[in-house]
Amino acid sequence: MKPSKFHYHAPATIGDAVGLLGAHADEAKVLAGGQSLVPMMSLRLATFGHLVDLNKVDGLAGIERSNGHVRIGALTRQATAEHDTTVASDVPMMAKALPHIGHFQIRNRGTVGGSIAHADPASELPAVALALDATLEAAGPGGERQIAAADFFEGTWQTALAEDEILTAVRFPVWGAASGFAVEEVARRHGDFAICGAVCGVELDGDAIVRAAIGLFGVGPTPVRSTLAEQALIAGGAGSDLADIARQAADPLDPSDDIHASGAYRKQIAAVVVRRALTKAIEEARS
């Protein structure tokens, strides 16, 4: 199938892009990598009268570390981040999550910011941003603002971005040296969206866990942060009963049924992937 007719815009600056979004309101949509948007438009699942292509805007791509954070420009290709040494050393959870996204052809074109702004609840990067307390930088007609990941995801394909705002970068805090991370998911085939997945991180001080992150995807309209399970893990330390911690993460979930899996199956799998991810994260932190 083919998309319905639309006007194509290729602004050279963020200001021009924001102006186009403001001028065309809900008829406009940002185009970054297009790996989600183009198929949706081709299948007529979404129609827009104006596409605002960000690929000619300078300054939207790049990876840099400063002041205890790694800042990744929104237009940075997923493949670039996947093979970047700074991401590998300072944001290992993202480095582990990226290979799960589609296939390498998808990641060659798909962008970090595009995946997060698209806010598909079965996608890995929104869960990584939420679990790591990332800060999202947005540009709009009123200037720049920062949005906590906890406040960013509002529903399936819905975020806190206004219609005339653009996600420009994502900042991830760098954890301490005695940290470990893992990503586990269940999918019908490699490259498919996950039926259920978990991203987990722990930071140790001996056998004490001083920081924990448990994020789930594919189990609701947004990625889910399991804060109660994190608190229980910190209280119990590295010797915690991880099966019990995983059950605490899964118990509050209420996934819906769809053609791929029942909600009950997703909830059952959630406990499994959390236990597996925490086991690997703790082993990595100890090593």
Buried (B, 14 or more C-beta within 10 A) or exposed (E): EEBEEBEEBBBEEBEBBBBBBBEBEEBBBBBBBBBBBBEBBEEEEBEBBBBBBBEEBEEBBEBEBEEEBBBBBBBBBBBBBBEBEBBBEBBBBBBBBBBBBBEEEBBBBBBBBBBBBBBBBBBBBBBBBBBBBBBBBBBBEEEEBEBEBEEBBEEEBEBBBBEBBBBBBBBBBBBEEBBBBBBBBBBEEEEBBBBBBBBBBBBBEEEEBBBBBBBBBBBBBBBBBBBBBBEBBBEBBBEBEBBBBBBBBBEBBEBEEEEBBEBEBBBBBBBBBBBBBBBBBBEBBEE
